Every structure is written in structure tokens, then in C-alpha cells.
Amino acid sequence: MHKLDAVGREVWSYPARLLSESAGKRILEAAFDREDGDLGGLQLRRGDRFVETFYTERWFSVFAIHDVDSGRLKAWYCNLSRPARFEVGHIFAEDLALDLVIFPDGRQTLLDEDEYAALNLDEVEQAKVSEALKELRDMAREGLPPFEARPN
């Protein structure tokens, strides 16, 4: 998996296992490989299990994050991004800074609005991101994939 910034430079790459693929969608599994931290109230720990869904026609990706010890669903971390690019053995995603954390109880936290505003995207891309944010919120509210998993 290759995370790119808004101008296409690689900022992070990590190993992931392909769980499934279909036209326009790939689902990967990866372990969080950074230091423990907090993202908008979401506590991330080294080894947390990420089930990551990437799309070639949607302006976002969604990571279901599960606790390293209990397996409990902590939250969905949604990256607003340009549609992913799939190549044999690789996925490239251009991150547009804005992130949405959706907790299983329905709470939501929007992150990095200042960083997003500083990108100075054109009106077309801003509209795509706004539409994607609304789509994510609607999908989560309705429990549509990949938001159908609920905690035990």
C-alpha cells in the first residue's frame, strides 16, 4: 500500500494482505505499524488490525480499526482522497488531508480541516470531497458496507 500526498509524492508505504477484490474495489488487511497515538479520540496502538477498503471511483477510503488485543471494532477512519489507483501488487491513494472518524456509537469527528483548506484544491475537487464526505456520513448512518460491522 502506498499513501501519497495531494501532489502525488509517497509519504508512507506499508505491507498489507489482499482480502478481496472486485471491479473498482480492493479490501486489504494491515497492522498499524506506528507508535501509539490519538486521532480525534481514536486511540491507535501498534498492532491494531486495519481492514482497509479502497475504491477507484470514490473519493475516499475506509479503514475499520480493530483493537490489537480484543479484536473489538474501535472506529472507522475515513480518508478523503482522490480515487485509488490499482496496479499489480500495489494500491496508490492520494490523501487530501481531510479525515472523518466514525465511532460505532455514531459519534463522528472531522479532522485536519485547516490542512485540507491549505491544499487550495480547485472547485471541482472541493465539490468531489464535499460529496464524498456526505456519502460517507450517509453510508455510516444507514449501516451500508463497509460500515455494517457492529461491536459485540
N, C-alpha and C positions, 0 to 999 in steps of 0.2 A: 504494500500500500504506500502511495506517495502523496503526501499532503503538500500542496503548492500554495503560495500566496496569491494575491489578486493579480499579480503581473506574471504569474507562471513560474516563479522560482521555487525550487524544492526547499521546504523548511523542516520537513520531518519525513522519515520513511521508517517502516516497521514491518516485521513479518506478520502475516495473517494467513489463516486457513480458509479456503473457499468452502462454504457450507452448501450454497445452492446458486444457480444462475438460471436466468430466463431472459427473454428479449428485453433489453433495457434495464435489467436489474441484476445486481450481484449482492449476495449476503456473505459476509466474512465473519470469522471469529478471531479475536486477538486478545492478548493480555496487556493490561496497562503497564507500561514499562518505564514510567517516570516516578519521581518522588511523590509521596503522599501530598495531597493538597485539597483546597476547597474551591469549587467553581459555583458561585451563586447558591451556596447552601448544599451543594452536592459534594459529599466527602469522597474523594478518589483515593484509592490505595493501590500500591504496587501489587500487580497480580489480579486486580479486578478483571472480570470477564466482560469483554465488549462483543456484542453481536451487532455488526455494522451493516447497514443497508444503503447501497449506492444506486443511483439512477442515472440514466443517460438523457432523460427528458424532463427531469425535475430539478429545480434549483435548490436542492437540499440533500443532505444525507442524515440518517438517523442511527444513533448508537444506543442500543439497550444496554445499560450498565448493571452488572450483577456483582454482588459482594464476593470478594475472593474467598472468604471463609464459609459463609452460609449459603451462597448462591442466590440470595434474595435480590429481587429487582430493586435497584436504588432509584433509577430515573432513566429517562430518555434524554440524551444530549443530541440536539439537532444543530447541525452546521448549515448555515445558509451559504450556498456555494453555486458556482456555475455547474451545469450538468457534468457528471463524471465522464471520463474517457477510459474505455476498457481496451487493453491490449493483452496479448497472450501473457499470462502470469503477472499482470500489473494492472492496478487501478490508479488513475490520476484524478485528484479532486482539487479544484482551485477554490480555496476558502475565501469568503468575502467578509470575514471578521465577525459578523453578527451571529450570535448563538442563542438558542432557546432551550432551556432546561424544563422538562415536564416531569413532575413527580407523580407517582402512582395515585396519590390522593387528589390529583387535579391541579395542584398549585403549579404556577409557571413563573419562570424568571428569565427575562431577556437580558443578555449580556453583551458587552462591548459595543454599545451604540455609538460612543464617541469615536472608536477606532473605525467603525463602519462609515460614519459620516466623513471621516478624513480621507476615505478612498476616492471621493469625488467621482463616483460612477455616473455614467450618462443616464438620462431619464428612462430609457428603455430598460437598462439593467436594474435601476431602482424600482421600476414597476414590477419586474420579474421577481425581485426579492420580496417586495410587499405582498405580491400574490402568493409566493411560496410560504411566507410566514402565516398568512391567513389559512392556506391549505393545511399546513402542519397543525395549527390550532383546531381546525375543523376535524381533521382525521383523529386527533387525540381525543377530542370530546366525544366522537362517535365510536371510539374503540376500534378503528379500522387498522389493518396491518400497516406498519409494524407495531402499533400501539395496543394490540389486543391482549398482550400478556398482562396478567394482574398478579399482585403478590398473594401468597398463601395466607 
